[in-house]
Amino acid sequence: TRYGLPSRDELDPDRAGPPPPQSVQLELIALTDAATLGDWRPAAAYLDHAGRDWDERWHRILLLSKIAIENGHWLTRWSQDRPDSGDAATLRAHVLLLTGWAIRGDGFAREVPAPHMRQFHDHLHAAVETAQQAAALAPEDPGPWVVMVTAARGLKYSHAQFRSLWNELTRRAPGHFMGHLQALEYWTPKWHGTDREMLAFGERAIYHCAPGSPVPGVYLYAVAEHIQHQGKLPSAPSSQRKRLLADVHRALNQVPEDNPYLPSLRHLLAHRLSHAGMFDQALDQFRRIGPWCGGTDR
């Protein structure tokens, strides 16, 4: 507590940040209960209330996808009752995507049994086809393009094919956080890029977004991926790395506190600032984090 930090007894290791307001929790419980009974309307309203806040809308897609994977008959009914719903089609595409990745698992390609790999590719092709339908139904929504950008690495899209998808996504939502995070994965050395391409993408993310966007935090994932792949920090001079971290620090401090991606980014940033010897900025992040010390729940 000497530095304005919580005491050890106050720390909560189960969350990266504070829980949603009780009203939000009650809404999620209600729509989950309704979905169990086959009623899709609360889920549709939940998505609709996000409006054109594309980051919030995608966060809600993620939550609804978890519900649909456990019990998807309400989503099937939604699609049947409203075949013109872009939201329902986007959600179906994302569920297909997640199911495919779950079949594949996290191992190297050589470790995945051939039948699983075939199912993986089948699901990704179906996800892309469904996302294309969703894009036709909701032409302004970047969500279907996030699905396609995510599927691109698993389907071994060429750089030209990927950039075409990426241009469509960013034309609709230049600062889409999860879109940027999935694009970063495409450019990693373990998929279809190089360390140089991955780090360049991460650095561009710091500066090519509007104030208040969490996208600059994508750079932190690029650095973490480089360390995992190479076993060391990027080869840039220490002064350059510190300048980039300082710019991320300033950018994330402009992000609204209720942004769902901010807590985990603060943990990553505090870690990198500490290792860079930027202790004043690290302390600022730890104070903003508060008692929440579970780094990756959101």
Residue frames as qw, qx, qy, qz and C-alpha x, y, z in Angstrom:
[[0.000, 0.881, 0.473, 0.000, 0.00, 0.00, 0.00],
 [0.421, -0.557, 0.060, 0.713, 3.05, 2.27, 0.28],
 [0.147, -0.138, 0.500, 0.842, 2.84, 3.11, -3.44],
 [0.511, 0.233, 0.039, -0.826, -0.92, 3.36, -3.64],
 [0.470, 0.119, -0.806, -0.339, -1.35, -0.32, -4.48],
 [0.816, -0.372, -0.149, -0.418, -3.78, -2.83, -2.92],
 [0.418, -0.528, 0.710, -0.207, -2.57, -4.98, -0.07],
 [0.131, 0.189, -0.953, -0.196, -1.89, -8.66, -0.70],
 [0.223, 0.281, 0.857, -0.369, -5.14, -9.59, 1.08],
 [0.428, 0.582, 0.195, -0.663, -7.13, -7.40, -1.33],
 [0.142, 0.392, -0.706, -0.573, -5.82, -9.05, -4.51],
 [0.806, 0.257, 0.365, -0.389, -8.24, -11.05, -6.66],
 [0.240, -0.376, 0.780, 0.440, -6.46, -13.66, -8.82],
 [0.481, 0.363, 0.798, -0.004, -9.62, -14.71, -10.66],
 [0.395, 0.844, 0.363, 0.016, -10.15, -11.66, -12.85],
 [0.540, 0.221, 0.120, 0.803, -8.13, -9.27, -14.99],
 [0.061, -0.253, 0.006, -0.965, -10.50, -6.43, -14.18],
 [0.375, 0.065, 0.547, -0.745, -13.71, -5.62, -12.35],
 [0.268, 0.346, 0.895, 0.087, -16.80, -7.70, -13.10],
 [0.050, -0.416, -0.473, -0.775, -19.50, -6.21, -15.31],
 [0.339, -0.179, 0.289, -0.877, -22.16, -4.11, -13.57],
 [0.352, 0.126, 0.864, -0.337, -24.91, -6.15, -11.95],
 [0.598, 0.524, 0.165, -0.583, -27.40, -4.98, -14.56],
 [0.456, 0.538, -0.623, -0.338, -25.22, -6.47, -17.31],
 [0.038, -0.190, 0.970, -0.144, -24.81, -9.72, -15.40],
 [0.484, 0.301, 0.649, -0.504, -28.57, -10.00, -14.93],
 [0.591, 0.575, -0.168, -0.541, -29.13, -9.32, -18.64],
 [0.301, 0.434, -0.831, -0.174, -26.71, -12.12, -19.56],
 [0.230, 0.018, 0.918, -0.321, -28.41, -14.52, -17.17],
 [0.564, 0.444, 0.373, -0.588, -31.82, -13.64, -18.62],
 [0.585, 0.566, -0.369, -0.448, -30.78, -14.11, -22.24],
 [0.112, 0.316, -0.942, 0.003, -28.99, -17.38, -21.39],
 [0.382, 0.184, 0.795, -0.434, -32.15, -18.66, -19.72],
 [0.608, 0.546, 0.092, -0.570, -34.22, -17.56, -22.71],
 [0.392, 0.529, -0.684, -0.315, -31.82, -19.27, -25.11],
 [0.152, -0.128, 0.963, -0.181, -32.14, -22.49, -23.14],
 [0.485, 0.420, 0.636, -0.429, -35.87, -22.32, -23.85],
 [0.494, 0.354, 0.642, 0.467, -35.25, -21.63, -27.55],
 [0.116, 0.944, 0.292, -0.096, -36.06, -17.92, -27.42],
 [0.654, 0.175, 0.126, 0.725, -33.55, -15.99, -29.55],
 [0.066, 0.879, 0.271, 0.386, -35.10, -12.53, -29.14],
 [0.476, -0.861, 0.058, 0.169, -33.16, -11.41, -26.02],
 [0.689, -0.210, 0.366, 0.589, -29.90, -12.35, -27.75],
 [0.398, 0.577, 0.418, 0.577, -30.91, -10.39, -30.83],
 [0.169, -0.953, -0.169, -0.185, -31.79, -7.36, -28.71],
 [0.667, -0.623, 0.158, 0.376, -28.50, -7.68, -26.82],
 [0.596, 0.075, 0.398, 0.694, -26.56, -7.43, -30.08],
 [0.184, 0.757, 0.414, 0.471, -28.76, -4.69, -31.45],
 [0.361, -0.918, -0.144, 0.081, -28.20, -2.50, -28.38],
 [0.649, -0.346, 0.217, 0.642, -24.47, -2.34, -29.17],
 [0.326, 0.889, 0.053, -0.318, -25.33, -0.22, -32.19],
 [0.693, 0.671, -0.174, 0.199, -22.30, 0.73, -34.28],
 [0.331, -0.749, 0.565, -0.104, -19.81, 0.31, -31.45],
 [0.812, 0.331, -0.454, -0.159, -18.09, -2.47, -33.37],
 [0.231, 0.365, -0.811, 0.396, -15.72, -3.49, -30.58],
 [0.453, -0.081, 0.597, -0.657, -18.58, -3.82, -28.12],
 [0.824, 0.238, -0.093, -0.506, -20.67, -5.61, -30.72],
 [0.655, 0.355, -0.667, 0.019, -17.90, -8.16, -31.31],
 [0.058, -0.275, 0.786, -0.551, -17.46, -8.64, -27.58],
 [0.671, 0.060, 0.372, -0.638, -21.15, -9.53, -27.44],
 [0.797, 0.346, -0.409, -0.279, -20.73, -11.92, -30.38],
 [0.321, 0.370, -0.824, 0.283, -18.02, -13.68, -28.37],
 [0.343, -0.109, 0.684, -0.634, -20.30, -14.06, -25.35],
 [0.782, 0.226, 0.112, -0.570, -23.24, -15.30, -27.43],
 [0.628, 0.419, -0.640, -0.145, -20.99, -17.75, -29.27],
 [0.019, 0.257, -0.881, 0.397, -20.13, -19.44, -25.99],
 [0.579, 0.119, 0.504, -0.630, -23.83, -19.85, -25.25],
 [0.762, 0.413, -0.190, -0.462, -24.54, -21.16, -28.76],
 [0.390, 0.413, -0.823, 0.014, -21.74, -23.73, -28.61],
 [0.193, -0.075, 0.854, -0.477, -23.28, -25.17, -25.45],
 [0.356, 0.493, 0.762, -0.225, -26.81, -25.07, -26.82],
 [0.087, -0.197, 0.412, 0.885, -27.40, -23.87, -30.37],
 [0.159, 0.497, 0.831, 0.194, -31.03, -24.65, -31.07],
 [0.036, 0.827, 0.327, -0.456, -32.06, -21.05, -30.31],
 [0.078, -0.558, 0.425, 0.708, -29.60, -19.81, -32.95],
 [0.151, 0.140, 0.876, 0.436, -31.00, -22.28, -35.47],
 [0.093, 0.711, 0.687, -0.118, -34.50, -21.01, -34.70],
 [0.046, -0.756, 0.002, 0.653, -33.34, -17.40, -35.04],
 [0.100, -0.304, 0.660, 0.680, -31.92, -18.14, -38.49],
 [0.098, 0.371, 0.886, 0.259, -35.13, -19.89, -39.51],
 [0.011, 0.789, 0.543, -0.288, -37.40, -17.15, -38.18],
 [0.088, 0.931, -0.076, -0.346, -35.24, -14.30, -39.55],
 [0.844, 0.177, 0.304, 0.404, -33.34, -15.59, -42.59],
 [0.373, 0.800, 0.057, 0.466, -32.49, -11.97, -43.45],
 [0.503, -0.860, 0.084, 0.027, -30.67, -11.37, -40.14],
 [0.525, 0.659, -0.439, 0.310, -27.02, -10.51, -40.63],
 [0.341, -0.613, 0.566, -0.432, -26.46, -10.83, -36.89],
 [0.907, -0.107, 0.344, -0.217, -27.70, -14.42, -36.83],
 [0.863, 0.474, -0.112, 0.134, -25.55, -15.29, -39.85],
 [0.202, 0.741, -0.508, 0.389, -22.46, -13.66, -38.32],
 [0.577, -0.474, 0.546, -0.379, -23.00, -15.56, -35.10],
 [0.970, 0.128, 0.182, -0.094, -23.42, -18.85, -36.98],
 [0.660, 0.643, -0.300, 0.247, -20.22, -18.18, -38.89],
 [0.070, -0.695, 0.577, -0.425, -18.31, -17.49, -35.69],
 [0.804, -0.272, 0.438, -0.296, -19.63, -20.64, -34.02],
 [0.933, 0.355, -0.014, 0.061, -18.48, -22.68, -37.02],
 [0.376, 0.738, -0.431, 0.359, -15.08, -21.01, -36.76],
 [0.379, -0.589, 0.576, -0.422, -14.70, -21.73, -33.04],
 [0.933, -0.052, 0.290, -0.206, -15.88, -25.31, -33.46],
 [0.814, 0.526, -0.192, 0.157, -13.33, -25.86, -36.20],
 [0.167, 0.702, -0.547, 0.425, -10.46, -24.51, -34.12],
 [0.656, -0.424, 0.489, -0.390, -11.56, -26.64, -31.17],
 [0.979, 0.174, 0.093, -0.051, -11.39, -29.75, -33.38],
 [0.625, 0.634, -0.331, 0.312, -7.92, -28.82, -34.59],
 [0.754, -0.551, -0.143, 0.328, -6.51, -27.94, -31.16],
 [0.088, -0.967, 0.190, 0.145, -3.46, -25.81, -30.42],
 [0.750, -0.307, 0.457, 0.366, -0.73, -28.18, -31.57],
 [0.000, -0.490, 0.572, 0.657, 1.51, -27.96, -34.61],
 [0.719, 0.325, -0.232, -0.568, -0.06, -29.12, -37.89],
 [0.477, 0.313, -0.820, -0.043, 2.04, -32.30, -37.85],
 [0.063, -0.056, 0.854, -0.514, 0.51, -33.20, -34.49],
 [0.590, 0.195, 0.229, -0.749, -3.11, -32.95, -35.67],
 [0.513, 0.119, 0.846, 0.083, -4.67, -36.27, -36.82],
 [0.048, 0.039, 0.623, 0.780, -5.64, -36.20, -40.49],
 [0.124, -0.603, -0.761, -0.207, -9.39, -36.67, -39.81],
 [0.238, -0.742, -0.356, 0.515, -9.32, -33.73, -37.40],
 [0.189, -0.353, 0.295, 0.868, -7.51, -31.57, -39.93],
 [0.002, -0.303, -0.737, -0.605, -10.13, -32.37, -42.58],
 [0.209, -0.735, -0.641, 0.069, -12.94, -31.47, -40.17],
 [0.295, -0.594, -0.088, 0.743, -11.07, -28.29, -39.27],
 [0.101, -0.121, 0.480, 0.863, -10.83, -27.21, -42.89],
 [0.097, -0.496, -0.784, -0.360, -14.47, -28.17, -43.55],
 [0.245, -0.759, -0.499, 0.338, -15.61, -26.01, -40.64],
 [0.230, -0.505, 0.105, 0.826, -13.47, -23.07, -41.75],
 [0.045, 0.135, 0.653, 0.744, -14.76, -23.27, -45.32],
 [0.189, -0.649, -0.723, -0.143, -18.33, -23.35, -43.95],
 [0.293, -0.682, -0.298, 0.600, -17.53, -20.41, -41.66],
 [0.158, -0.263, 0.333, 0.891, -16.25, -18.34, -44.58],
 [0.064, -0.351, -0.745, -0.563, -19.27, -19.21, -46.73],
 [0.264, -0.728, -0.623, 0.108, -21.64, -18.26, -43.91],
 [0.294, -0.578, -0.085, 0.756, -19.68, -15.07, -43.22],
 [0.104, 0.016, 0.517, 0.849, -19.99, -14.11, -46.88],
 [0.187, -0.591, -0.719, -0.314, -23.75, -14.54, -46.58],
 [0.348, -0.717, -0.412, 0.441, -23.70, -12.40, -43.43],
 [0.271, -0.324, 0.178, 0.889, -21.69, -9.70, -45.22],
 [0.027, -0.300, -0.633, -0.713, -24.32, -9.58, -47.96],
 [0.323, -0.689, -0.644, -0.081, -27.10, -9.26, -45.38],
 [0.366, -0.886, -0.127, 0.254, -25.29, -6.63, -43.27],
 [0.693, 0.553, 0.000, 0.463, -22.89, -4.83, -45.63],
 [0.009, -0.852, 0.244, -0.463, -21.77, -2.23, -43.06],
 [0.793, -0.566, 0.193, -0.115, -20.94, -4.74, -40.31],
 [0.236, 0.684, -0.690, 0.024, -17.23, -5.64, -39.97],
 [0.695, -0.317, 0.576, -0.290, -18.10, -8.77, -37.98],
 [0.941, 0.293, 0.162, -0.055, -18.32, -11.17, -40.94],
 [0.545, 0.731, -0.347, 0.221, -14.93, -9.92, -42.11],
 [0.330, -0.639, 0.630, -0.293, -13.40, -10.64, -38.71],
 [0.891, -0.024, 0.429, -0.148, -14.53, -14.24, -39.17],
 [0.824, 0.557, -0.010, 0.105, -12.97, -14.39, -42.62],
 [0.168, 0.811, -0.489, 0.274, -9.72, -12.75, -41.47],
 [0.574, -0.475, 0.614, -0.258, -9.50, -15.30, -38.65],
 [0.923, 0.172, 0.337, -0.075, -10.18, -18.24, -40.97],
 [0.541, 0.793, -0.274, -0.057, -7.59, -17.03, -43.47],
 [0.080, -0.664, 0.739, -0.079, -4.57, -18.37, -41.62],
 [0.651, -0.087, 0.732, -0.183, -6.10, -21.83, -41.16],
 [0.769, 0.539, 0.332, -0.084, -7.05, -21.96, -44.85],
 [0.622, -0.206, 0.382, 0.652, -3.55, -20.85, -45.92],
 [0.370, 0.895, 0.249, -0.013, -4.69, -17.74, -47.77],
 [0.628, 0.306, 0.034, 0.715, -1.98, -15.97, -49.74],
 [0.245, -0.342, -0.223, 0.879, -0.84, -12.51, -48.67],
 [0.136, -0.086, -0.386, -0.908, -2.85, -10.99, -51.52],
 [0.439, -0.460, -0.711, -0.300, -6.00, -12.87, -50.50],
 [0.440, -0.499, -0.553, 0.501, -5.52, -11.86, -46.88],
 [0.148, -0.193, -0.030, 0.969, -4.93, -8.19, -47.69],
 [0.249, -0.303, -0.554, -0.734, -8.15, -8.15, -49.70],
 [0.508, -0.571, -0.645, 0.000, -10.09, -9.34, -46.64],
 [0.438, -0.387, -0.332, 0.740, -8.19, -6.96, -44.38],
 [0.034, 0.068, 0.208, 0.975, -9.04, -3.99, -46.58],
 [0.400, -0.474, -0.591, -0.516, -12.73, -4.88, -46.42],
 [0.552, -0.537, -0.560, 0.305, -12.61, -5.15, -42.63],
 [0.363, -0.346, -0.176, 0.847, -10.74, -1.90, -42.03],
 [0.048, -0.293, -0.401, -0.866, -12.90, -0.03, -44.55],
 [0.498, -0.596, -0.523, -0.351, -15.80, -0.75, -42.22],
 [0.634, -0.772, -0.041, -0.011, -14.00, -0.47, -38.88],
 [0.481, 0.694, -0.413, 0.342, -10.43, 0.89, -39.05],
 [0.093, -0.546, 0.644, -0.527, -9.95, 0.40, -35.31],
 [0.897, -0.218, -0.190, -0.334, -11.50, -3.03, -34.77],
 [0.344, -0.673, 0.632, -0.170, -9.48, -4.50, -31.90],
 [0.783, -0.090, 0.613, -0.047, -10.16, -8.21, -32.38],
 [0.753, 0.655, 0.062, 0.015, -9.80, -7.78, -36.12],
 [0.190, 0.838, -0.490, 0.149, -6.30, -6.41, -35.55],
 [0.530, -0.481, 0.679, -0.163, -5.46, -9.17, -33.09],
 [0.869, 0.212, 0.447, -0.033, -6.52, -11.88, -35.54],
 [0.598, 0.786, -0.135, 0.082, -4.62, -10.17, -38.35],
 [0.159, -0.772, 0.604, -0.116, -1.51, -10.13, -36.17],
 [0.770, -0.169, 0.611, -0.069, -1.82, -13.90, -35.82],
 [0.813, 0.562, 0.147, 0.028, -1.80, -14.25, -39.61],
 [0.382, 0.842, -0.322, 0.205, 1.51, -12.34, -39.80],
 [0.602, -0.633, 0.484, -0.052, 3.25, -14.38, -37.09],
 [0.158, 0.529, -0.803, -0.224, 6.12, -16.67, -38.16],
 [0.356, -0.003, 0.919, -0.169, 4.17, -19.74, -37.05],
 [0.581, 0.584, 0.508, -0.252, 1.52, -18.95, -39.65],
 [0.653, 0.595, 0.347, 0.315, 2.14, -16.91, -42.80],
 [0.107, 0.975, -0.101, 0.167, 4.43, -14.05, -41.87],
 [0.668, 0.243, -0.402, 0.577, 7.84, -13.25, -40.45],
 [0.444, -0.530, -0.400, 0.602, 9.05, -11.59, -37.27],
 [0.174, -0.094, 0.150, 0.969, 9.66, -8.42, -39.27],
 [0.246, -0.372, -0.560, -0.698, 6.15, -8.39, -40.77],
 [0.494, -0.584, -0.640, 0.075, 4.55, -9.18, -37.42],
 [0.401, -0.459, -0.274, 0.744, 6.42, -6.44, -35.54],
 [0.057, 0.059, 0.298, 0.951, 5.78, -3.92, -38.31],
 [0.350, -0.520, -0.632, -0.456, 2.06, -4.67, -38.10],
 [0.515, -0.590, -0.523, 0.337, 2.17, -4.27, -34.31],
 [0.314, -0.278, -0.062, 0.906, 4.01, -0.95, -34.55],
 [0.094, -0.269, -0.456, -0.843, 1.56, 0.41, -37.13],
 [0.401, -0.593, -0.688, -0.121, -1.27, -0.48, -34.78],
 [0.377, -0.436, -0.387, 0.719, 0.07, 2.01, -32.23],
 [0.078, -0.333, 0.079, 0.937, -0.37, 4.99, -34.51],
 [0.207, -0.085, -0.621, -0.751, -3.06, 4.13, -37.06],
 [0.273, -0.536, -0.799, -0.006, -6.15, 4.36, -34.87],
 [0.189, -0.755, -0.162, -0.607, -8.38, 6.95, -33.28],
 [0.027, -0.366, 0.615, -0.698, -7.77, 8.24, -29.73],
 [0.651, -0.168, 0.390, -0.630, -9.48, 6.03, -27.18],
 [0.884, 0.212, -0.340, -0.241, -8.98, 2.83, -29.18],
 [0.758, -0.497, 0.422, 0.008, -7.39, -0.23, -27.52],
 [0.871, 0.483, -0.045, 0.078, -5.70, -1.18, -30.84],
 [0.187, 0.796, -0.529, 0.229, -2.23, 0.15, -29.80],
 [0.650, -0.446, 0.568, -0.234, -2.18, -2.72, -27.31],
 [0.947, 0.316, 0.013, -0.048, -1.82, -5.14, -30.24],
 [0.371, 0.735, -0.515, 0.238, 1.87, -4.18, -30.27],
 [0.452, -0.524, 0.635, -0.343, 2.24, -5.86, -26.86],
 [0.920, 0.085, 0.348, -0.157, 1.04, -9.16, -28.33],
 [0.713, 0.653, -0.231, 0.105, 3.54, -8.80, -31.17],
 [0.017, 0.707, -0.631, 0.320, 6.39, -8.39, -28.68],
 [0.698, -0.283, 0.577, -0.316, 5.18, -11.37, -26.62],
 [0.927, 0.343, 0.128, -0.082, 4.97, -13.51, -29.76],
 [0.488, 0.737, -0.426, 0.194, 8.49, -12.48, -30.78],
 [0.282, -0.592, 0.677, -0.335, 9.86, -13.42, -27.37],
 [0.851, -0.037, 0.461, -0.248, 8.10, -16.79, -27.56],
 [0.856, 0.516, 0.012, 0.012, 9.40, -17.45, -31.08],
 [0.524, 0.679, -0.359, 0.367, 12.93, -16.06, -30.76],
 [0.764, -0.373, -0.380, 0.365, 13.52, -16.30, -27.01],
 [0.401, -0.241, -0.113, 0.876, 14.52, -12.64, -26.81],
 [0.173, 0.762, 0.268, -0.563, 13.27, -9.09, -27.26],
 [0.623, 0.744, 0.186, 0.155, 13.11, -7.52, -30.74],
 [0.732, -0.007, 0.030, 0.681, 16.51, -6.34, -31.94],
 [0.112, 0.856, 0.150, 0.481, 15.57, -2.65, -32.04],
 [0.276, 0.339, -0.468, 0.768, 17.60, -0.29, -29.82],
 [0.256, -0.417, -0.743, 0.456, 16.42, -0.04, -26.22],
 [0.061, 0.297, 0.131, -0.944, 15.54, 3.63, -26.72],
 [0.375, -0.012, -0.548, -0.748, 13.21, 2.72, -29.60],
 [0.414, -0.315, -0.854, -0.022, 11.51, -0.05, -27.62],
 [0.175, -0.403, -0.556, 0.705, 10.98, 2.35, -24.72],
 [0.190, 0.173, -0.148, -0.955, 9.54, 4.99, -27.04],
 [0.434, -0.157, -0.722, -0.515, 7.05, 2.48, -28.45],
 [0.384, -0.387, -0.793, 0.272, 6.03, 1.34, -24.96],
 [0.055, -0.316, -0.310, 0.895, 5.61, 4.95, -23.84],
 [0.324, 0.045, -0.376, -0.867, 3.32, 5.58, -26.80],
 [0.475, -0.285, -0.807, -0.207, 1.26, 2.48, -25.98],
 [0.277, -0.341, -0.643, 0.627, 1.10, 3.64, -22.36],
 [0.131, 0.228, 0.065, -0.963, -0.27, 7.03, -23.38],
 [0.408, -0.053, -0.600, -0.686, -2.72, 5.49, -25.84],
 [0.448, -0.317, -0.836, 0.004, -4.19, 2.95, -23.43],
 [0.149, -0.322, -0.533, 0.768, -4.67, 5.64, -20.79],
 [0.298, 0.140, -0.143, -0.933, -7.16, 7.24, -23.19],
 [0.368, -0.173, -0.845, -0.346, -9.26, 4.08, -23.55],
 [0.583, -0.456, 0.003, -0.673, -12.58, 4.21, -21.66],
 [0.246, -0.374, 0.810, -0.379, -12.43, 2.21, -18.44],
 [0.759, 0.118, 0.484, -0.420, -15.40, 0.05, -19.42],
 [0.584, 0.519, -0.529, -0.332, -13.73, -1.22, -22.61],
 [0.959, -0.199, 0.107, -0.168, -13.83, -5.02, -22.32],
 [0.868, 0.323, -0.188, 0.328, -10.31, -5.50, -23.71],
 [0.050, 0.849, -0.302, 0.430, -8.55, -2.93, -21.53],
 [0.705, -0.622, 0.305, -0.152, -7.91, -4.96, -18.33],
 [0.938, 0.001, 0.218, 0.269, -5.84, -7.67, -20.02],
 [0.544, 0.686, -0.035, 0.482, -3.94, -5.05, -22.01],
 [0.265, -0.869, 0.264, -0.324, -3.04, -3.21, -18.82],
 [0.857, -0.404, 0.313, 0.066, -1.53, -6.38, -17.39],
 [0.833, 0.330, 0.166, 0.413, 0.56, -6.95, -20.52],
 [0.257, 0.839, -0.080, 0.473, 1.68, -3.33, -20.57],
 [0.512, -0.792, 0.275, -0.187, 2.63, -3.28, -16.88],
 [0.922, -0.162, 0.272, 0.224, 4.71, -6.42, -17.43],
 [0.696, 0.494, 0.120, 0.508, 6.58, -5.00, -20.42],
 [0.017, -0.904, 0.118, -0.410, 7.13, -1.60, -18.76],
 [0.714, -0.648, 0.266, -0.021, 8.59, -3.31, -15.70],
 [0.886, 0.012, 0.273, 0.374, 11.00, -5.36, -17.81],
 [0.493, 0.675, 0.096, 0.540, 12.03, -2.22, -19.71],
 [0.464, -0.189, -0.347, 0.793, 12.89, -0.43, -16.47],
 [0.120, -0.418, -0.213, -0.875, 10.12, 2.14, -17.02],
 [0.261, -0.259, -0.834, 0.411, 9.03, 1.91, -13.42],
 [0.188, 0.231, 0.271, -0.915, 7.03, 5.14, -13.11],
 [0.540, 0.112, -0.413, -0.724, 4.80, 4.15, -16.03],
 [0.467, -0.079, -0.880, -0.023, 4.57, 0.57, -14.75],
 [0.072, -0.223, -0.695, 0.679, 3.47, 1.82, -11.34],
 [0.384, 0.180, -0.024, -0.905, 0.81, 3.96, -13.02],
 [0.590, 0.024, -0.654, -0.473, -0.56, 0.86, -14.77],
 [0.372, -0.138, -0.872, 0.285, -0.51, -1.24, -11.60],
 [0.130, 0.205, 0.461, -0.854, -2.46, 1.50, -9.80],
 [0.526, 0.161, -0.250, -0.797, -5.01, 1.53, -12.60],
 [0.509, 0.004, -0.845, -0.167, -5.24, -2.29, -12.50],
 [0.584, -0.477, 0.212, -0.621, -6.09, -2.20, -8.80],
 [0.593, -0.348, 0.677, -0.263, -6.71, -5.51, -7.00],
 [0.908, 0.328, 0.119, -0.232, -7.35, -7.56, -10.15],
 [0.167, -0.660, 0.698, 0.220, -4.37, -9.82, -10.80],
 [0.710, 0.184, 0.673, 0.091, -5.80, -12.54, -13.07],
 [0.125, -0.478, 0.365, 0.789, -4.20, -11.41, -16.31],
 [0.105, 0.123, -0.728, -0.667, -6.20, -13.05, -19.12],
 [0.261, 0.365, 0.854, -0.264, -9.85, -13.57, -18.26],
 [0.371, 0.775, 0.358, -0.366, -11.23, -10.89, -20.63]]
